């Protein structure tokens, strides 16, 4: 995923999971402002929460799908190289 405003990536976790933390890692530049939304059915998303400036979100959510949305561009070219959902 390249950092562009309104860029969105959806991850299917395969089954409903209890999620406590999401971490992103970006190559080049700083992490862009991003948020995560959760869904049980892949159609209806809710619980939008912004990741910290370090690309981390601590949460207490249940979801089968997680959507990462870029809100603003990074200060330089940046590409998502890792998305960890635990």
C-alpha positions in Angstrom: 0.0 0.0 0.0 1.4 3.4 -1.0 0.5 6.4 1.2 -2.2 8.4 -0.5 -5.2 10.1 1.1 -8.2 7.9 1.0 -6.1 4.8 0.3 -7.8 1.7 1.9 -6.8 -1.9 2.4 -9.0 -4.6 3.9 -7.6 -7.7 5.6 -9.7 -10.9 6.0 -8.6 -12.6 9.3 -10.3 -15.9 8.2 -12.6 -16.0 11.3 -13.7 -13.6 14.0 -10.8 -12.7 16.2 -10.3 -10.7 19.4 -8.0 -7.8 18.5 -5.9 -6.0 21.1 -3.3 -4.3 19.0 -2.6 -3.2 15.4 0.9 -2.1 14.2 2.0 -0.7 10.9 5.5 -0.3 9.5 6.2 2.1 6.7 9.3 2.3 4.4 10.5 5.8 3.6 9.2 9.0 5.2 7.1 9.1 8.3 3.9 7.0 8.8 0.9 8.8 7.3 -2.1 9.6 9.5 -4.2 6.4 9.4 -7.2 4.8 11.0 -8.6 1.3 11.3 -12.2 0.1 11.1 -13.6 -3.3 12.0 -16.2 -5.6 10.5 -17.7 -8.9 11.3 -19.3 -9.4 7.8 -17.0 -7.5 5.4 -19.8 -5.1 4.4 -20.5 -2.9 7.5 -17.4 -1.3 9.1 -17.4 0.6 12.4 -15.2 1.5 15.3 -12.9 3.8 13.3 -9.9 4.7 15.5 -6.8 6.6 14.5 -3.4 5.0 14.9 -0.7 6.8 16.9 2.1 8.8 15.2 4.1 5.6 15.5 1.5 3.6 13.7 0.1 1.7 16.7 -3.4 1.2 17.9 -4.4 -0.6 21.1 -8.0 -1.8 21.1 -10.4 -4.3 22.5 -12.4 -5.3 19.5 -13.8 -8.4 17.8 -13.7 -8.6 14.0 -13.2 -10.8 11.0 -12.1 -8.0 8.8 -9.9 -5.0 9.5 -9.6 -2.0 7.1 -6.6 0.3 7.2 -7.4 3.8 5.7 -4.8 6.5 5.0 -6.2 9.9 6.0 -3.3 12.1 4.9 -0.2 11.5 2.9 3.1 11.0 4.6 5.7 13.8 4.6 7.6 11.9 2.0 7.1 8.8 -0.2 6.1 5.9 2.1 5.0 2.4 1.5 3.3 0.0 3.9 5.7 -2.9 4.5 4.0 -4.6 7.5 0.6 -4.7 9.1 0.3 -6.8 12.3 -3.1 -7.5 13.8 -2.9 -9.2 17.2 
